[in-house]
Amino acid sequence: MSRALAADVPEIALTIEQNRFQPDEIRVKAGTPFVLVITNRDPGPEEFDSKPLRIEKVIPAGKTVRLRMPALKPGVYSFVGEYHEKTAQGRIVTE
Amino acid sequence: MAATFVVTLREGFEAALLLGIVYTCLEKLSARQHYRWVTLGGALGLAASVLMGVAVSLLSGPLLDLGPDLLGVVVIFTAVALLTWHGWWMRRHAAALRGDVERRVREAHLTRRLWAVGLIAFTGVFREGAETVLFLWGLVAQAATGVATWSGLAGGVLGLATAAALGVAVFHGGRRLRLPTFFAVTSAVLLLVAAGLVATGVGRLQGLGVLPETVAVWDTSAVLDDTSMLGGFARGLVGYRARPTAAEVTGYAIYVLGAGALFFRRPASGRSP
């Protein structure tokens, strides 16, 4: 857990607005942990859900959640907003 | 409406299945007086889910970042421990049912620990409960502010009602089975449900970075996607994954072998003290 507290962990902002992710594609370096800072600007909660990453995280309306992401192998990892799967879709590309 | 229906049905299915099985077990063992433990456990699970939903909405900072995730992992592994206990306990009880005198003694001895079935009901409901509460709450908020229509909420409520109906169907179906058949089927179902929970727990630990990331062993998402309705049932019932990691498969296999031996191995002497 100490590594998440280190100052050099890059932070990437992700916003939920009108049941969509902005941006819907995130590019990060493979093998480096990072922090996703997810802000929900919608009136209802959303659940950041990535099946390939085994992450499910509820972000209440109007809140910001800091999600520590482990170092990932190169690849494409999809995620959805589970409460609005049709519109809230995105992916993390590591290379 | 269809989309919200699928979400709540998927979330509620596992809880309904567990409640149905636990009620039927008590009915089969002529221990109806212990229904109240299950009902109490389920009701407390629901109350805890609402509280958790409220808490998540009020929290912020590190408590919100990590708190719910850690609690989620604890609930998953607690549920696994309880289901393992239940499978072991059923095997002992099934063995005890062979002799009638022995049965009465055994029953008095065993029923003292039946409050634990209430805990199964609690964890079963609480596991996905807070998420479901937040989901429905969001539907209300969005309908009230005109962002969405009320039909989404209707779908969500209908999904939960359908899950509950499935639980009732499990109860009525299970009641009709002969006792040995019922024990065998129930043990098998609980074994696979618990193994699926182990896989989920291992996956969460990987997501949290506690366990290292491992590659997906296979990909059957084209055949049966685990986010679809059918895939969701398979996920709750046998722990199906479309793209499981090596660690999840390993955890699942170890649990099935270890707990399977505990659930199905005949007692060495046939009558343990």
Interface residues (C-beta under 8 A of the other chain):
Chain A: P33 D42 P43 G44 P45 E46 E47 S50 K51 P52 L53 R54 I55 E56 K57 V58 P60 A61 K63 T64 V65 R66 L67 R68 M69 P70 A71 L72 K73 E82 Y83 E85 K86
Chain B: A3 V7 V56 S57 S60 L64 D65 P68 D69 G72 A130 E131 L134 F135 W137 G138 L139 A141 Q142 T145 V147 G203 R204 Q206 G207 L208 G209 P212 E213 V215 A216 D226 T227 A242 R243 T245
